[in-house]
Amino acid sequence: MELSVNLGYWGAGNDADNLEVAREADRLGYSCVWAAEAYGSDAATVLTWIAAQTQHIDVGSAIFQIPGRTPANTAMTAATLDTLSAGRFRLGLGVSGPQVSEGWHGVRFTKPLQRTREYVDVVRMALSRTRVQYDGEFFTLPLPDGPGKALTLTVHPVRENIPIYLASIGPKNLELTGEIADGWLAIFFSPEQAAELMKPLIAGREKVGKTMEGFDVVPAVPVVPGNDVEECANLVRPYSALYIGGMGSRDKNFYNQLATRMGYEDAAIEIQERFMAKDYAGAAAAVPMEFIDATSLIGPPERIAKRLPAYAEAGVTNLSVASFAGSLKERVGTLHVMKEAYKSSGLGDLDANLSG
């Protein structure tokens, strides 16, 4: 199991700190730095900036929004980033949600599974530098009865295959991820429930005659070191409440549905009710401590180190550290705590990633 770092969304007033966190992760031997996008900063520009100021660490999109770019444009961006970073780019994709897709990008949130399948098809076709011709339900290239012509990507990526990850939550989307992607970007990952939650993912792999070998499982895991476990959990509560209660509408919130499948139905209902009533503090307080502890790494460093092997045993191949500390010093400190916890738990030594 490798370690990476998740910077989340850019533009929250700590952009210079984010760059320093990425640089420190690079110096420490972390495998990848991930950046996200919603309806603020775009991830491609952020990752380009980071790639230009780091040496070893990969840069990954977590995620590029499928409704925000044509598949050909995504292939262009991926090829360019891979070239500029000397082969260090990882392409994470996701359909976003209906509110952002329809409200921000003006793209109907219909048949997300079919749209994702076609999107990945076209991206792979373009990145393989074959002439792009595609006849799908959502994407037809070139358009018929017009002046368009089938074209070939002119940029040569450094690698023959740029790995494609999908951010997926529901069972059907997880099965599709196993079927067509190289990796899975997960959220609210509980090692104790991984066997059940990953069944559709494994089924997708088996559907195309593949095993989980070589498939990258990358959960974003909140990490808060500290002596008081409850205080550490309180720093994670607003994040959990935002996703479970506020990411989506009352009847279509994938994170809320995930929490329900994990056995927290009553809490998920209460969190959503409070969040939608703008009782954000109440929504955060309603997140069960059990849920936070199951999906985060919190408490003294030795507690974190003791729990780390559970992620590797559950099938995680790359744990993405999401720091909820406030200051730059604390965020960098979290990276160091995780490096030492990783080593002391017997999982490996990040220094090995710096050789060569």
N, C-alpha and C positions, 0 to 999 in steps of 0.2 A: 504493500500500500504506500502510495506517495502522498505528499502534502502539497497543497496549493493554497492560494489566498484569493478571497472574493472581496473586491472593493465595492460591490453594489453599484448604486447610481452615482454618477458624477454630478457636481454642481450644488452640493449641499453646504458649500462654504468652507470645505476642508480639502480643496483640490490639491494644494501644494502638499498637504499631509499625505494624501493618497499616493502621490508620486513617490514620496519618501518611503512609504510602506512598501510599494512595489520594488523600489531599489534595494531596500533592506531584505526583502524576500529573495531577490536575485542574489544578493551577497551570501545569504544563509543556505542557499541550495534548494529552495522551494521549486516545484516543477512547473507551475503555471500561475499566472495572475489573470483573474477573470473580471470583466467589466460588464455592466448591464445597461439597458436603456428602457425607458417607458415613454414619456412624452416630454422629456427634457433634453439632456445631452445625448448624443448618439454614441454607441460603443465603438464604432470604427475609428473615429477621430481620437478618442481616448487611448485605444490600444496602439495606434500608430505612434502617439506621443510617448507612451511607455516603452514600446519596442525600441524607439530611437535612443532611449536613455538607460537601457539594460543590456546585459550581455548573454546570459545563459537561459533565463527563464522564458517559458513559452507565454504567449498572450492569447487569451480565449474570449470569445463573445458568449456571454451568458445572460441575455441572448441577443441575437439580431432578430427583430420582429418580422415574421413572414409577411404580414400585410403591409409592412412599411417599405418593402423593396421588391422589385421583380426578381425572379430567380436568376436571370442573367446578370442583373446588377450585383446581386450577392456574390455570384461567381467571380465577377470582376474585382470586387472588394477583397474577397478571400485570396485570390491569386496575387493581388497587389500587396496585401499585408504579408503574405507568405514570402514574397520576394524581398520586400523591404526588411523583414525581420530575419532573413537568412534561414527560412524554414521553421519558424517558431510559432506559427499561427494554428489555432484550433477553432473550428467553426461551430458555434452553438446556435441553434435555431429554435424558435417557438412561435406558436400562433397568437400569443398574447391572450387577451380576453375580449369579450364582445364590446365592453365599454370603450377600450382603447382602439380596437380594430375599426369599429363603426363610428365612434365619436371623434377620433383623431386622424385616422388614415382614410376614412370613408370607404372601407372595404367590409362587405357583409360577412358576418361571422356564421357562414353556412358550411356544412360538411367539412369541418376542420381536418378530419383524418384524410379525406381524399385530397384536399388542397395540399396538405403536408406531403403526402406521398408524391404527388406530381411535382411539387416544388423541389424536393430532394432529387427526383429524377433529372430535372432540368439542370440543377446545380452540378450534379455529378457529370452529366453529359458535357456541360460547358467546361468544367475543370479538366476533363479528360482530353480536351482540345480536339474533340470530334465536331463535325458540322452539326449545329443544333437544329434538329427538326423534331417537333413533338406535337402530338394530337391528343389533347386531354380534355377533361370537362372544364377545367379552369384555365389551362394554359395551352395555347395553340401557337406554335412557332414554325415558320413565319405565318403571319395572318394570311388566310386565303383571299384570292381575288384582289390582291393589292400589289404594290411595288416592293414589298418586303422580300428579302432573300435569306436563305439559311447561311449563317455566319459561323466563324470559328474564333474562339478566344485567341487574341494575339499575344497575351502575356504568358510566359512560361513560369508556373509556380516552381519553387525549389524542389518540392517533393512530388512524387508521382501521384500520391493520394493524400489530400488534406483531410484529416479526420473530421467527421460530422457528428455532432451531438444533438440530441433533442431534449428539450425541457418538457417533461410529460408527467401527468398526475393520475388521470383516470385509467382504468384497466385497459380499455381499447387503445388508448394512446400509448400506453406502456407496451402493449403487444406490438404496435406499429414500430415503436422505437427499437425493440429487439430485432424486428424484421429488417429494417432499412438503415439503421444508424450504426455508428461505430462506438457510441457512448451515450450515457444517460445523465442529464443534469437534474438532480433530485433536490427536493425541499422537504423539511420536516421528516427526515429519515431517522427511524428508530431501529437500531440493530436488533432489538428483541422482536420486532414485527416484520423484519426484512424478508424472511422466508415467505410469508403470506403475501406481502405487498409486491414482491418481485416475481411471483408466479406468472403473471401475464408477460413480463419481460422475457422470461425464460421460454415461455410458449412461443413468443415471436421469433426467438433465435432458432428454436427447434423447427418452426414452420419452414424455414429456409435452409434447413440442414446444418445449422451451426450450434455450437455450444457457447458458454459464457467466456471461454478462453479468448483473450485478446480484446474483450469488450470492456470499455472503461465505465465504471460506476462512480459518479462524482456528486456526492451530496454537499450542499452548502450547509455547514454546521456552525451555528453560533458558538463562539468560544469566549468565556469570561473567567479568567483566573481571579482568585480572591479567597480570603480566609472564610468569609461568610457566604455559604451557599445560597441562602435566601436573598441576600443583597445582590449577588451575581445574577440570580434568576430575575430579579426586578428589572435589570437592564435589558433583558430579552423580552419581557412581557409586552411592551408596546409594539415590537416587531411582529410577534405572534398574533396579537390582536388585530393589527392592521391587515394582515393577510387573511386570517380566519373570518374577521368581521367586516372588512372594508374593501377587499379586492374582488369587486364584482357586484352584481345585484343580489337582492334577497333570494331569488330563486335560481341564480346561476353564479355560484362562487365555488370554483374547483378546490380551493384550499379548505373551505368550510366542509365540503363533501369528503375531502381526504381525512380531516380530523374526525368526522363522523365514522368513516370506515375503520379508523384506528381505535374506535371505542369511546370517543368523547362527544357523543351526540348532544347530550344535555348542555355541556359546556359550550359547544359550537353554537347552539341556538342562543344561549345567553350572551355570548361574546358578540354575535351579530346584532342582536336586538339592542344591546347597549351601544355598540359602535354606530349603528345607524341612527340612534337617538342623540348622537354626538356626545355621549358619555364615554369619552375615550379612556379616562382613568378607570372607570368602572369596567370597561371592556378588558383592559389590561389586567385588572385585578381578578377577572373571571377566568383567566387562562390557568388551568390546573398546574400546580407545581410538578405533578407527575408527568404531564405532557412536556413541559420545558426540560425537565431532567432527562427524559427519554430521547429528546431530539437535539440536545445541546451538550456541550462540554463545559461544565461550570464547577467552580470551587477551587480548593488548593491544587497546586501542580501535581502532587502525588495522586490525588483523586482523578484528575484528568488522565494521567499516565496509566492508571489502573484500568480505566474504561476504554482507552484507545484500541486495544486488541479486539474488542467486541465488534468494532466497525470492520476491521480486516476479516474477521471470521464470518461476518455477515455478507461478505462479497464486495465491500467497498475497495476500489483500486486506487482512488485518489480522493482524499478528504480535503475539501475546500474550506479553509478557515475564514469565518466571517467574524471579525472582531467588533465588539460592541462597546469597547472602551472609548472614553471621551478624548483624551489628549493624544498627540502624536507619540509621546513617550510611552504611554500605556499601550497603544496599538502596536508599536514596535516591540514592547515588552511581551505582548501576547505571542508574537512570532517566535521570540526566543524561548518562551515557556513551552510552546508546542514543539519546537525543535528538540529541546531537552527531554520532554515527555515521550516523544517519538523514539528517541535513542534509548532512554531508560526502560521503555516497555519492550524492547527487543525487536522492534519492527524494522529498524535500520538506522542509517546515519545520513543525514542530508548532505554532509560534506562530500559524500561520494558523487553527488550530482555536479560538483564543481570541478572534478578532475577533467583535464583537457579543455 
